[in-house]
Amino acid sequence: MNKIRKARTNDGKWHSYPFYYTLLMLSELKTPLAHAELKHANKTAEKLLQRYRGDDRTSRFRKFALEATLNVT
């Protein structure tokens, strides 16, 4: 978790970590550090959620990860 925190970027993401997979992983963890990282990504998740309205597999996966993030925070 410390590596993820050190990899934070100003835009609510992380260097070297795939954004959507990281969101899903963090949303499954029930620790204060994971919760803090999800708060870091919260504004970005809100903005990105508007993009994925399609019914294709990628859109559904990304929307699921973003909603999981917003439901935890």
N, CA, C, O and CB atoms as a CASP TS submission, in Angstrom:
PFRMAT TS
TARGET T0000
AUTHOR 0000-0000-0000
METHOD Language model
MODEL 1
PARENT N/A
ATOM      1  N   MET     1       0.813  -1.186   0.000  1.00  0.00           N
ATOM      2  CA  MET     1       0.000   0.000   0.000  1.00  0.00           C
ATOM      3  C   MET     1       0.863   1.259   0.000  1.00  0.00           C
ATOM      4  O   MET     1       0.482   2.280  -0.572  1.00  0.00           O
ATOM      5  CB  MET     1      -0.929  -0.007   1.193  1.00  0.00           C
ATOM      6  N   ASN     2       2.008   1.182   0.633  1.00  0.00           N
ATOM      7  CA  ASN     2       2.880   2.357   0.642  1.00  0.00           C
ATOM      8  C   ASN     2       3.406   2.667  -0.753  1.00  0.00           C
ATOM      9  O   ASN     2       3.594   3.833  -1.100  1.00  0.00           O
ATOM     10  CB  ASN     2       4.048   2.145   1.603  1.00  0.00           C
ATOM     11  N   LYS     3       3.645   1.633  -1.553  1.00  0.00           N
ATOM     12  CA  LYS     3       4.109   1.849  -2.923  1.00  0.00           C
ATOM     13  C   LYS     3       3.042   2.540  -3.760  1.00  0.00           C
ATOM     14  O   LYS     3       3.350   3.404  -4.581  1.00  0.00           O
ATOM     15  CB  LYS     3       4.505   0.520  -3.571  1.00  0.00           C
ATOM     16  N   ILE     4       1.797   2.159  -3.552  1.00  0.00           N
ATOM     17  CA  ILE     4       0.716   2.806  -4.295  1.00  0.00           C
ATOM     18  C   ILE     4       0.607   4.270  -3.894  1.00  0.00           C
ATOM     19  O   ILE     4       0.438   5.136  -4.752  1.00  0.00           O
ATOM     20  CB  ILE     4      -0.625   2.083  -4.052  1.00  0.00           C
ATOM     21  N   ARG     5       0.700   4.551  -2.618  1.00  0.00           N
ATOM     22  CA  ARG     5       0.602   5.940  -2.163  1.00  0.00           C
ATOM     23  C   ARG     5       1.740   6.782  -2.721  1.00  0.00           C
ATOM     24  O   ARG     5       1.532   7.941  -3.081  1.00  0.00           O
ATOM     25  CB  ARG     5       0.606   6.003  -0.633  1.00  0.00           C
ATOM     26  N   LYS     6       2.919   6.223  -2.796  1.00  0.00           N
ATOM     27  CA  LYS     6       4.060   6.956  -3.351  1.00  0.00           C
ATOM     28  C   LYS     6       3.935   7.170  -4.856  1.00  0.00           C
ATOM     29  O   LYS     6       4.571   8.063  -5.415  1.00  0.00           O
ATOM     30  CB  LYS     6       5.350   6.216  -3.047  1.00  0.00           C
ATOM     31  N   ALA     7       3.121   6.353  -5.506  1.00  0.00           N
ATOM     32  CA  ALA     7       2.951   6.446  -6.962  1.00  0.00           C
ATOM     33  C   ALA     7       1.810   7.384  -7.366  1.00  0.00           C
ATOM     34  O   ALA     7       1.464   7.444  -8.546  1.00  0.00           O
ATOM     35  CB  ALA     7       2.697   5.065  -7.540  1.00  0.00           C
ATOM     36  N   ARG     8       1.229   8.103  -6.434  1.00  0.00           N
ATOM     37  CA  ARG     8       0.119   9.014  -6.742  1.00  0.00           C
ATOM     38  C   ARG     8       0.533  10.082  -7.754  1.00  0.00           C
ATOM     39  O   ARG     8       1.672  10.550  -7.769  1.00  0.00           O
ATOM     40  CB  ARG     8      -0.391   9.682  -5.459  1.00  0.00           C
ATOM     41  N   THR     9      -0.431  10.447  -8.595  1.00  0.00           N
ATOM     42  CA  THR     9      -0.248  11.571  -9.503  1.00  0.00           C
ATOM     43  C   THR     9      -1.258  12.655  -9.127  1.00  0.00           C
ATOM     44  O   THR     9      -2.185  12.406  -8.356  1.00  0.00           O
ATOM     45  CB  THR     9      -0.417  11.129 -11.001  1.00  0.00           C
ATOM     46  N   ASN    10      -1.078  13.835  -9.667  1.00  0.00           N
ATOM     47  CA  ASN    10      -1.971  14.955  -9.338  1.00  0.00           C
ATOM     48  C   ASN    10      -3.373  14.787  -9.911  1.00  0.00           C
ATOM     49  O   ASN    10      -4.310  15.439  -9.450  1.00  0.00           O
ATOM     50  CB  ASN    10      -1.379  16.250  -9.845  1.00  0.00           C
ATOM     51  N   ASP    11      -3.527  13.934 -10.895  1.00  0.00           N
ATOM     52  CA  ASP    11      -4.834  13.779 -11.541  1.00  0.00           C
ATOM     53  C   ASP    11      -5.668  12.636 -10.954  1.00  0.00           C
ATOM     54  O   ASP    11      -6.629  12.200 -11.588  1.00  0.00           O
ATOM     55  CB  ASP    11      -4.642  13.548 -13.020  1.00  0.00           C
ATOM     56  N   GLY    12      -5.328  12.145  -9.772  1.00  0.00           N
ATOM     57  CA  GLY    12      -6.124  11.116  -9.116  1.00  0.00           C
ATOM     58  C   GLY    12      -5.812   9.707  -9.557  1.00  0.00           C
ATOM     59  O   GLY    12      -6.608   8.798  -9.320  1.00  0.00           O
ATOM     60  N   LYS    13      -4.683   9.504 -10.188  1.00  0.00           N
ATOM     61  CA  LYS    13      -4.286   8.171 -10.640  1.00  0.00           C
ATOM     62  C   LYS    13      -2.964   7.803  -9.983  1.00  0.00           C
ATOM     63  O   LYS    13      -2.529   8.456  -9.034  1.00  0.00           O
ATOM     64  CB  LYS    13      -4.168   8.113 -12.193  1.00  0.00           C
ATOM     65  N   TRP    14      -2.329   6.755 -10.492  1.00  0.00           N
ATOM     66  CA  TRP    14      -1.061   6.297  -9.943  1.00  0.00           C
ATOM     67  C   TRP    14      -0.121   5.929 -11.082  1.00  0.00           C
ATOM     68  O   TRP    14      -0.541   5.361 -12.090  1.00  0.00           O
ATOM     69  CB  TRP    14      -1.271   5.094  -8.994  1.00  0.00           C
ATOM     70  N   HIS    15       1.156   6.259 -10.913  1.00  0.00           N
ATOM     71  CA  HIS    15       2.174   5.833 -11.879  1.00  0.00           C
ATOM     72  C   HIS    15       2.357   4.320 -11.778  1.00  0.00           C
ATOM     73  O   HIS    15       2.366   3.769 -10.677  1.00  0.00           O
ATOM     74  CB  HIS    15       3.531   6.572 -11.629  1.00  0.00           C
ATOM     75  N   SER    16       2.497   3.662 -12.891  1.00  0.00           N
ATOM     76  CA  SER    16       2.844   2.239 -12.969  1.00  0.00           C
ATOM     77  C   SER    16       1.762   1.276 -12.477  1.00  0.00           C
ATOM     78  O   SER    16       2.023   0.080 -12.347  1.00  0.00           O
ATOM     79  CB  SER    16       4.078   2.002 -12.187  1.00  0.00           C
ATOM     80  N   TYR    17       0.573   1.766 -12.206  1.00  0.00           N
ATOM     81  CA  TYR    17      -0.514   0.891 -11.791  1.00  0.00           C
ATOM     82  C   TYR    17      -1.694   1.096 -12.744  1.00  0.00           C
ATOM     83  O   TYR    17      -2.123   2.231 -12.951  1.00  0.00           O
ATOM     84  CB  TYR    17      -0.930   1.171 -10.309  1.00  0.00           C
ATOM     85  N   PRO    18      -2.221   0.020 -13.323  1.00  0.00           N
ATOM     86  CA  PRO    18      -3.375   0.164 -14.214  1.00  0.00           C
ATOM     87  C   PRO    18      -4.582   0.691 -13.421  1.00  0.00           C
ATOM     88  O   PRO    18      -5.006   0.086 -12.436  1.00  0.00           O
ATOM     89  CB  PRO    18      -3.718  -1.199 -14.895  1.00  0.00           C
ATOM     90  N   PHE    19      -5.107   1.800 -13.860  1.00  0.00           N
ATOM     91  CA  PHE    19      -6.095   2.555 -13.094  1.00  0.00           C
ATOM     92  C   PHE    19      -7.314   1.731 -12.695  1.00  0.00           C
ATOM     93  O   PHE    19      -7.627   1.652 -11.507  1.00  0.00           O
ATOM     94  CB  PHE    19      -6.542   3.745 -13.885  1.00  0.00           C
ATOM     95  N   TYR    20      -7.998   1.126 -13.632  1.00  0.00           N
ATOM     96  CA  TYR    20      -9.261   0.442 -13.330  1.00  0.00           C
ATOM     97  C   TYR    20      -9.051  -0.815 -12.485  1.00  0.00           C
ATOM     98  O   TYR    20      -9.852  -1.099 -11.595  1.00  0.00           O
ATOM     99  CB  TYR    20      -9.978   0.075 -14.624  1.00  0.00           C
ATOM    100  N   TYR    21      -7.994  -1.563 -12.751  1.00  0.00           N
ATOM    101  CA  TYR    21      -7.697  -2.746 -11.941  1.00  0.00           C
ATOM    102  C   TYR    21      -7.319  -2.343 -10.516  1.00  0.00           C
ATOM    103  O   TYR    21      -7.671  -3.024  -9.553  1.00  0.00           O
ATOM    104  CB  TYR    21      -6.561  -3.569 -12.583  1.00  0.00           C
ATOM    105  N   THR    22      -6.601  -1.234 -10.397  1.00  0.00           N
ATOM    106  CA  THR    22      -6.224  -0.745  -9.073  1.00  0.00           C
ATOM    107  C   THR    22      -7.458  -0.316  -8.293  1.00  0.00           C
ATOM    108  O   THR    22      -7.560  -0.581  -7.095  1.00  0.00           O
ATOM    109  CB  THR    22      -5.233   0.424  -9.189  1.00  0.00           C
ATOM    110  N   LEU    23      -8.394   0.346  -8.963  1.00  0.00           N
ATOM    111  CA  LEU    23      -9.634   0.735  -8.298  1.00  0.00           C
ATOM    112  C   LEU    23     -10.383  -0.484  -7.765  1.00  0.00           C
ATOM    113  O   LEU    23     -10.852  -0.483  -6.627  1.00  0.00           O
ATOM    114  CB  LEU    23     -10.528   1.520  -9.260  1.00  0.00           C
ATOM    115  N   LEU    24     -10.492  -1.517  -8.586  1.00  0.00           N
ATOM    116  CA  LEU    24     -11.194  -2.721  -8.145  1.00  0.00           C
ATOM    117  C   LEU    24     -10.502  -3.380  -6.954  1.00  0.00           C
ATOM    118  O   LEU    24     -11.155  -3.799  -5.998  1.00  0.00           O
ATOM    119  CB  LEU    24     -11.301  -3.714  -9.293  1.00  0.00           C
ATOM    120  N   MET    25      -9.188  -3.465  -7.022  1.00  0.00           N
ATOM    121  CA  MET    25      -8.439  -4.072  -5.928  1.00  0.00           C
ATOM    122  C   MET    25      -8.624  -3.275  -4.641  1.00  0.00           C
ATOM    123  O   MET    25      -8.864  -3.849  -3.580  1.00  0.00           O
ATOM    124  CB  MET    25      -6.949  -4.168  -6.285  1.00  0.00           C
ATOM    125  N   LEU    26      -8.514  -1.965  -4.736  1.00  0.00           N
ATOM    126  CA  LEU    26      -8.656  -1.128  -3.552  1.00  0.00           C
ATOM    127  C   LEU    26     -10.074  -1.169  -2.990  1.00  0.00           C
ATOM    128  O   LEU    26     -10.263  -1.099  -1.775  1.00  0.00           O
ATOM    129  CB  LEU    26      -8.273   0.301  -3.879  1.00  0.00           C
ATOM    130  N   SER    27     -11.062  -1.282  -3.861  1.00  0.00           N
ATOM    131  CA  SER    27     -12.450  -1.319  -3.383  1.00  0.00           C
ATOM    132  C   SER    27     -12.758  -2.612  -2.630  1.00  0.00           C
ATOM    133  O   SER    27     -13.695  -2.650  -1.832  1.00  0.00           O
ATOM    134  CB  SER    27     -13.416  -1.165  -4.560  1.00  0.00           C
ATOM    135  N   GLU    28     -11.994  -3.656  -2.867  1.00  0.00           N
ATOM    136  CA  GLU    28     -12.194  -4.923  -2.159  1.00  0.00           C
ATOM    137  C   GLU    28     -11.498  -4.950  -0.802  1.00  0.00           C
ATOM    138  O   GLU    28     -11.878  -5.726   0.076  1.00  0.00           O
ATOM    139  CB  GLU    28     -11.694  -6.073  -3.007  1.00  0.00           C
ATOM    140  N   LEU    29     -10.486  -4.112  -0.627  1.00  0.00           N
ATOM    141  CA  LEU    29      -9.755  -4.079   0.637  1.00  0.00           C
ATOM    142  C   LEU    29     -10.513  -3.226   1.644  1.00  0.00           C
ATOM    143  O   LEU    29     -11.069  -2.186   1.294  1.00  0.00           O
ATOM    144  CB  LEU    29      -8.322  -3.534   0.433  1.00  0.00           C
ATOM    145  N   LYS    30     -10.531  -3.656   2.853  1.00  0.00           N
ATOM    146  CA  LYS    30     -11.250  -2.931   3.914  1.00  0.00           C
ATOM    147  C   LYS    30     -10.249  -2.333   4.906  1.00  0.00           C
ATOM    148  O   LYS    30     -10.350  -2.563   6.111  1.00  0.00           O
ATOM    149  CB  LYS    30     -12.248  -3.878   4.654  1.00  0.00           C
ATOM    150  N   THR    31      -9.299  -1.577   4.400  1.00  0.00           N
ATOM    151  CA  THR    31      -8.297  -0.961   5.259  1.00  0.00           C
ATOM    152  C   THR    31      -8.343   0.551   5.111  1.00  0.00           C
ATOM    153  O   THR    31      -8.781   1.060   4.079  1.00  0.00           O
ATOM    154  CB  THR    31      -6.892  -1.493   4.927  1.00  0.00           C
ATOM    155  N   PRO    32      -7.899   1.268   6.123  1.00  0.00           N
ATOM    156  CA  PRO    32      -7.869   2.732   6.027  1.00  0.00           C
ATOM    157  C   PRO    32      -6.970   3.232   4.889  1.00  0.00           C
ATOM    158  O   PRO    32      -7.271   4.252   4.268  1.00  0.00           O
ATOM    159  CB  PRO    32      -7.395   3.323   7.345  1.00  0.00           C
ATOM    160  N   LEU    33      -5.882   2.530   4.616  1.00  0.00           N
ATOM    161  CA  LEU    33      -4.988   2.957   3.526  1.00  0.00           C
ATOM    162  C   LEU    33      -5.674   2.806   2.167  1.00  0.00           C
ATOM    163  O   LEU    33      -5.535   3.674   1.305  1.00  0.00           O
ATOM    164  CB  LEU    33      -3.674   2.139   3.550  1.00  0.00           C
ATOM    165  N   ALA    34      -6.398   1.730   1.973  1.00  0.00           N
ATOM    166  CA  ALA    34      -7.125   1.552   0.718  1.00  0.00           C
ATOM    167  C   ALA    34      -8.214   2.606   0.584  1.00  0.00           C
ATOM    168  O   ALA    34      -8.433   3.136  -0.505  1.00  0.00           O
ATOM    169  CB  ALA    34      -7.734   0.140   0.637  1.00  0.00           C
ATOM    170  N   HIS    35      -8.887   2.909   1.666  1.00  0.00           N
ATOM    171  CA  HIS    35      -9.926   3.926   1.663  1.00  0.00           C
ATOM    172  C   HIS    35      -9.335   5.297   1.291  1.00  0.00           C
ATOM    173  O   HIS    35      -9.944   6.054   0.535  1.00  0.00           O
ATOM    174  CB  HIS    35     -10.618   3.989   3.042  1.00  0.00           C
ATOM    175  N   ALA    36      -8.163   5.605   1.820  1.00  0.00           N
ATOM    176  CA  ALA    36      -7.500   6.875   1.501  1.00  0.00           C
ATOM    177  C   ALA    36      -7.139   6.950   0.019  1.00  0.00           C
ATOM    178  O   ALA    36      -7.257   8.010  -0.594  1.00  0.00           O
ATOM    179  CB  ALA    36      -6.235   7.052   2.359  1.00  0.00           C
ATOM    180  N   GLU    37      -6.707   5.844  -0.552  1.00  0.00           N
ATOM    181  CA  GLU    37      -6.370   5.835  -1.970  1.00  0.00           C
ATOM    182  C   GLU    37      -7.612   5.994  -2.839  1.00  0.00           C
ATOM    183  O   GLU    37      -7.557   6.631  -3.890  1.00  0.00           O
ATOM    184  CB  GLU    37      -5.644   4.547  -2.331  1.00  0.00           C
ATOM    185  N   LEU    38      -8.714   5.426  -2.411  1.00  0.00           N
ATOM    186  CA  LEU    38      -9.959   5.597  -3.162  1.00  0.00           C
ATOM    187  C   LEU    38     -10.445   7.040  -3.084  1.00  0.00           C
ATOM    188  O   LEU    38     -11.004   7.557  -4.051  1.00  0.00           O
ATOM    189  CB  LEU    38     -11.042   4.645  -2.633  1.00  0.00           C
ATOM    190  N   LYS    39     -10.242   7.686  -1.954  1.00  0.00           N
ATOM    191  CA  LYS    39     -10.576   9.106  -1.857  1.00  0.00           C
ATOM    192  C   LYS    39      -9.720   9.920  -2.818  1.00  0.00           C
ATOM    193  O   LYS    39     -10.192  10.885  -3.419  1.00  0.00           O
ATOM    194  CB  LYS    39     -10.387   9.612  -0.414  1.00  0.00           C
ATOM    195  N   HIS    40      -8.461   9.523  -2.959  1.00  0.00           N
ATOM    196  CA  HIS    40      -7.551  10.187  -3.891  1.00  0.00           C
ATOM    197  C   HIS    40      -8.095  10.113  -5.319  1.00  0.00           C
ATOM    198  O   HIS    40      -7.929  11.057  -6.092  1.00  0.00           O
ATOM    199  CB  HIS    40      -6.149   9.550  -3.820  1.00  0.00           C
ATOM    200  N   ALA    41      -8.734   9.015  -5.668  1.00  0.00           N
ATOM    201  CA  ALA    41      -9.228   8.800  -7.031  1.00  0.00           C
ATOM    202  C   ALA    41     -10.689   9.203  -7.214  1.00  0.00           C
ATOM    203  O   ALA    41     -11.213   9.112  -8.325  1.00  0.00           O
ATOM    204  CB  ALA    41      -9.062   7.352  -7.405  1.00  0.00           C
ATOM    205  N   ASN    42     -11.344   9.639  -6.170  1.00  0.00           N
ATOM    206  CA  ASN    42     -12.781   9.888  -6.194  1.00  0.00           C
ATOM    207  C   ASN    42     -13.208  10.899  -7.264  1.00  0.00           C
ATOM    208  O   ASN    42     -14.120  10.611  -8.039  1.00  0.00           O
ATOM    209  CB  ASN    42     -13.226  10.372  -4.843  1.00  0.00           C
ATOM    210  N   LYS    43     -12.585  12.053  -7.327  1.00  0.00           N
ATOM    211  CA  LYS    43     -12.983  13.079  -8.312  1.00  0.00           C
ATOM    212  C   LYS    43     -12.754  12.601  -9.734  1.00  0.00           C
ATOM    213  O   LYS    43     -13.565  12.866 -10.622  1.00  0.00           O
ATOM    214  CB  LYS    43     -12.208  14.381  -8.076  1.00  0.00           C
ATOM    215  N   THR    44     -11.666  11.907  -9.948  1.00  0.00           N
ATOM    216  CA  THR    44     -11.380  11.366 -11.274  1.00  0.00           C
ATOM    217  C   THR    44     -12.422  10.325 -11.651  1.00  0.00           C
ATOM    218  O   THR    44     -12.880  10.286 -12.793  1.00  0.00           O
ATOM    219  CB  THR    44      -9.970  10.755 -11.321  1.00  0.00           C
ATOM    220  N   ALA    45     -12.794   9.487 -10.700  1.00  0.00           N
ATOM    221  CA  ALA    45     -13.810   8.463 -10.962  1.00  0.00           C
ATOM    222  C   ALA    45     -15.149   9.098 -11.321  1.00  0.00           C
ATOM    223  O   ALA    45     -15.835   8.622 -12.226  1.00  0.00           O
ATOM    224  CB  ALA    45     -13.974   7.546  -9.743  1.00  0.00           C
ATOM    225  N   GLU    46     -15.524  10.155 -10.629  1.00  0.00           N
ATOM    226  CA  GLU    46     -16.782  10.848 -10.936  1.00  0.00           C
ATOM    227  C   GLU    46     -16.788  11.391 -12.362  1.00  0.00           C
ATOM    228  O   GLU    46     -17.781  11.270 -13.079  1.00  0.00           O
ATOM    229  CB  GLU    46     -17.016  11.993  -9.945  1.00  0.00           C
ATOM    230  N   LYS    47     -15.675  11.986 -12.760  1.00  0.00           N
ATOM    231  CA  LYS    47     -15.574  12.550 -14.108  1.00  0.00           C
ATOM    232  C   LYS    47     -15.609  11.460 -15.175  1.00  0.00           C
ATOM    233  O   LYS    47     -16.294  11.598 -16.188  1.00  0.00           O
ATOM    234  CB  LYS    47     -14.290  13.370 -14.243  1.00  0.00           C
ATOM    235  N   LEU    48     -14.873  10.384 -14.947  1.00  0.00           N
ATOM    236  CA  LEU    48     -14.783   9.318 -15.940  1.00  0.00           C
ATOM    237  C   LEU    48     -16.067   8.520 -16.077  1.00  0.00           C
ATOM    238  O   LEU    48     -16.332   7.952 -17.136  1.00  0.00           O
ATOM    239  CB  LEU    48     -13.660   8.395 -15.591  1.00  0.00           C
ATOM    240  N   LEU    49     -16.862   8.468 -15.026  1.00  0.00           N
ATOM    241  CA  LEU    49     -18.097   7.695 -15.065  1.00  0.00           C
ATOM    242  C   LEU    49     -19.034   8.198 -16.165  1.00  0.00           C
ATOM    243  O   LEU    49     -19.809   7.416 -16.717  1.00  0.00           O
ATOM    244  CB  LEU    49     -18.799   7.754 -13.708  1.00  0.00           C
ATOM    245  N   GLN    50     -18.975   9.467 -16.484  1.00  0.00           N
ATOM    246  CA  GLN    50     -19.841  10.035 -17.520  1.00  0.00           C
ATOM    247  C   GLN    50     -19.487   9.521 -18.916  1.00  0.00           C
ATOM    248  O   GLN    50     -20.321   9.566 -19.821  1.00  0.00           O
ATOM    249  CB  GLN    50     -19.751  11.554 -17.494  1.00  0.00           C
ATOM    250  N   ARG    51     -18.275   9.042 -19.095  1.00  0.00           N
ATOM    251  CA  ARG    51     -17.812   8.591 -20.413  1.00  0.00           C
ATOM    252  C   ARG    51     -18.355   7.232 -20.826  1.00  0.00           C
ATOM    253  O   ARG    51     -18.541   6.977 -22.016  1.00  0.00           O
ATOM    254  CB  ARG    51     -16.320   8.542 -20.429  1.00  0.00           C
ATOM    255  N   TYR    52     -18.606   6.375 -19.879  1.00  0.00           N
ATOM    256  CA  TYR    52     -18.884   4.980 -20.189  1.00  0.00           C
ATOM    257  C   TYR    52     -20.370   4.678 -20.104  1.00  0.00           C
ATOM    258  O   TYR    52     -20.874   4.236 -19.072  1.00  0.00           O
ATOM    259  CB  TYR    52     -18.114   4.068 -19.252  1.00  0.00           C
ATOM    260  N   ARG    53     -21.049   4.921 -21.191  1.00  0.00           N
ATOM    261  CA  ARG    53     -22.486   4.674 -21.255  1.00  0.00           C
ATOM    262  C   ARG    53     -22.811   3.515 -22.190  1.00  0.00           C
ATOM    263  O   ARG    53     -23.955   3.064 -22.251  1.00  0.00           O
ATOM    264  CB  ARG    53     -23.218   5.931 -21.711  1.00  0.00           C
ATOM    265  N   GLY    54     -21.816   3.037 -22.909  1.00  0.00           N
ATOM    266  CA  GLY    54     -22.038   1.954 -23.862  1.00  0.00           C
ATOM    267  C   GLY    54     -22.278   0.626 -23.176  1.00  0.00           C
ATOM    268  O   GLY    54     -22.145   0.498 -21.959  1.00  0.00           O
ATOM    269  N   ASP    55     -22.637  -0.365 -23.987  1.00  0.00           N
ATOM    270  CA  ASP    55     -22.918  -1.695 -23.458  1.00  0.00           C
ATOM    271  C   ASP    55     -21.833  -2.699 -23.850  1.00  0.00           C
ATOM    272  O   ASP    55     -22.009  -3.906 -23.680  1.00  0.00           O
ATOM    273  CB  ASP    55     -24.277  -2.178 -23.950  1.00  0.00           C
ATOM    274  N   ASP    56     -20.716  -2.201 -24.372  1.00  0.00           N
ATOM    275  CA  ASP    56     -19.640  -3.108 -24.729  1.00  0.00           C
ATOM    276  C   ASP    56     -18.908  -3.563 -23.464  1.00  0.00           C
ATOM    277  O   ASP    56     -19.063  -2.969 -22.396  1.00  0.00           O
ATOM    278  CB  ASP    56     -18.661  -2.433 -25.717  1.00  0.00           C
ATOM    279  N   ARG    57     -18.135  -4.590 -23.597  1.00  0.00           N
ATOM    280  CA  ARG    57     -17.463  -5.205 -22.452  1.00  0.00           C
ATOM    281  C   ARG    57     -16.539  -4.242 -21.719  1.00  0.00           C
ATOM    282  O   ARG    57     -16.537  -4.205 -20.489  1.00  0.00           O
ATOM    283  CB  ARG    57     -16.677  -6.404 -22.906  1.00  0.00           C
ATOM    284  N   THR    58     -15.761  -3.471 -22.451  1.00  0.00           N
ATOM    285  CA  THR    58     -14.820  -2.525 -21.835  1.00  0.00           C
ATOM    286  C   THR    58     -15.559  -1.457 -21.050  1.00  0.00           C
ATOM    287  O   THR    58     -15.179  -1.139 -19.923  1.00  0.00           O
ATOM    288  CB  THR    58     -13.936  -1.868 -22.902  1.00  0.00           C
ATOM    289  N   SER    59     -16.595  -0.910 -21.624  1.00  0.00           N
ATOM    290  CA  SER    59     -17.377   0.127 -20.935  1.00  0.00           C
ATOM    291  C   SER    59     -18.010  -0.418 -19.660  1.00  0.00           C
ATOM    292  O   SER    59     -18.010   0.253 -18.628  1.00  0.00           O
ATOM    293  CB  SER    59     -18.468   0.684 -21.863  1.00  0.00           C
ATOM    294  N   ARG    60     -18.539  -1.612 -19.727  1.00  0.00           N
ATOM    295  CA  ARG    60     -19.157  -2.208 -18.536  1.00  0.00           C
ATOM    296  C   ARG    60     -18.127  -2.433 -17.432  1.00  0.00           C
ATOM    297  O   ARG    60     -18.397  -2.154 -16.264  1.00  0.00           O
ATOM    298  CB  ARG    60     -19.838  -3.537 -18.895  1.00  0.00           C
ATOM    299  N   PHE    61     -16.947  -2.938 -17.799  1.00  0.00           N
ATOM    300  CA  PHE    61     -15.891  -3.179 -16.814  1.00  0.00           C
ATOM    301  C   PHE    61     -15.456  -1.872 -16.163  1.00  0.00           C
ATOM    302  O   PHE    61     -15.362  -1.783 -14.939  1.00  0.00           O
ATOM    303  CB  PHE    61     -14.685  -3.872 -17.471  1.00  0.00           C
ATOM    304  N   ARG    62     -15.194  -0.872 -16.976  1.00  0.00           N
ATOM    305  CA  ARG    62     -14.728   0.408 -16.435  1.00  0.00           C
ATOM    306  C   ARG    62     -15.802   1.072 -15.574  1.00  0.00           C
ATOM    307  O   ARG    62     -15.496   1.630 -14.521  1.00  0.00           O
ATOM    308  CB  ARG    62     -14.316   1.348 -17.573  1.00  0.00           C
ATOM    309  N   LYS    63     -17.031   1.015 -16.010  1.00  0.00           N
ATOM    310  CA  LYS    63     -18.127   1.590 -15.235  1.00  0.00           C
ATOM    311  C   LYS    63     -18.254   0.865 -13.899  1.00  0.00           C
ATOM    312  O   LYS    63     -18.475   1.502 -12.869  1.00  0.00           O
ATOM    313  CB  LYS    63     -19.457   1.513 -16.024  1.00  0.00           C
ATOM    314  N   PHE    64     -18.117  -0.448 -13.905  1.00  0.00           N
ATOM    315  CA  PHE    64     -18.178  -1.230 -12.674  1.00  0.00           C
ATOM    316  C   PHE    64     -17.080  -0.802 -11.703  1.00  0.00           C
ATOM    317  O   PHE    64     -17.340  -0.617 -10.514  1.00  0.00           O
ATOM    318  CB  PHE    64     -18.057  -2.728 -12.986  1.00  0.00           C
ATOM    319  N   ALA    65     -15.864  -0.646 -12.201  1.00  0.00           N
ATOM    320  CA  ALA    65     -14.736  -0.246 -11.345  1.00  0.00           C
ATOM    321  C   ALA    65     -14.952   1.154 -10.783  1.00  0.00           C
ATOM    322  O   ALA    65     -14.682   1.398  -9.607  1.00  0.00           O
ATOM    323  CB  ALA    65     -13.410  -0.299 -12.133  1.00  0.00           C
ATOM    324  N   LEU    66     -15.431   2.064 -11.602  1.00  0.00           N
ATOM    325  CA  LEU    66     -15.679   3.428 -11.142  1.00  0.00           C
ATOM    326  C   LEU    66     -16.798   3.478 -10.109  1.00  0.00           C
ATOM    327  O   LEU    66     -16.686   4.185  -9.107  1.00  0.00           O
ATOM    328  CB  LEU    66     -16.022   4.326 -12.321  1.00  0.00           C
ATOM    329  N   GLU    67     -17.871   2.738 -10.342  1.00  0.00           N
ATOM    330  CA  GLU    67     -18.972   2.702  -9.378  1.00  0.00           C
ATOM    331  C   GLU    67     -18.541   2.057  -8.062  1.00  0.00           C
ATOM    332  O   GLU    67     -18.971   2.488  -6.992  1.00  0.00           O
ATOM    333  CB  GLU    67     -20.166   1.944  -9.965  1.00  0.00           C
ATOM    334  N   ALA    68     -17.702   1.039  -8.132  1.00  0.00           N
ATOM    335  CA  ALA    68     -17.194   0.408  -6.920  1.00  0.00           C
ATOM    336  C   ALA    68     -16.392   1.410  -6.103  1.00  0.00           C
ATOM    337  O   ALA    68     -16.465   1.415  -4.874  1.00  0.00           O
ATOM    338  CB  ALA    68     -16.330  -0.815  -7.264  1.00  0.00           C
ATOM    339  N   THR    69     -15.636   2.248  -6.775  1.00  0.00           N
ATOM    340  CA  THR    69     -14.854   3.280  -6.105  1.00  0.00           C
ATOM    341  C   THR    69     -15.763   4.276  -5.412  1.00  0.00           C
ATOM    342  O   THR    69     -15.548   4.614  -4.248  1.00  0.00           O
ATOM    343  CB  THR    69     -13.947   3.999  -7.101  1.00  0.00           C
ATOM    344  N   LEU    70     -16.763   4.740  -6.111  1.00  0.00           N
ATOM    345  CA  LEU    70     -17.660   5.753  -5.553  1.00  0.00           C
ATOM    346  C   LEU    70     -18.535   5.190  -4.435  1.00  0.00           C
ATOM    347  O   LEU    70     -18.940   5.932  -3.541  1.00  0.00           O
ATOM    348  CB  LEU    70     -18.540   6.333  -6.653  1.00  0.00           C
ATOM    349  N   ASN    71     -18.827   3.909  -4.470  1.00  0.00           N
ATOM    350  CA  ASN    71     -19.642   3.300  -3.422  1.00  0.00           C
ATOM    351  C   ASN    71     -18.874   3.120  -2.117  1.00  0.00           C
ATOM    352  O   ASN    71     -19.473   3.085  -1.042  1.00  0.00           O
ATOM    353  CB  ASN    71     -20.167   1.962  -3.890  1.00  0.00           C
ATOM    354  N   VAL    72     -17.560   3.007  -2.206  1.00  0.00           N
ATOM    355  CA  VAL    72     -16.746   2.803  -1.012  1.00  0.00           C
ATOM    356  C   VAL    72     -16.494   4.130  -0.297  1.00  0.00           C
ATOM    357  O   VAL    72     -16.492   4.185   0.933  1.00  0.00           O
ATOM    358  CB  VAL    72     -15.412   2.133  -1.378  1.00  0.00           C
ATOM    359  N   THR    73     -16.285   5.183  -1.057  1.00  0.00           N
ATOM    360  CA  THR    73     -15.916   6.460  -0.437  1.00  0.00           C
ATOM    361  C   THR    73     -17.105   7.222   0.053  1.00  0.00           C
ATOM    362  O   THR    73     -16.955   8.316   0.598  1.00  0.00           O
ATOM    363  CB  THR    73     -15.153   7.307  -1.397  1.00  0.00           C
TER
END
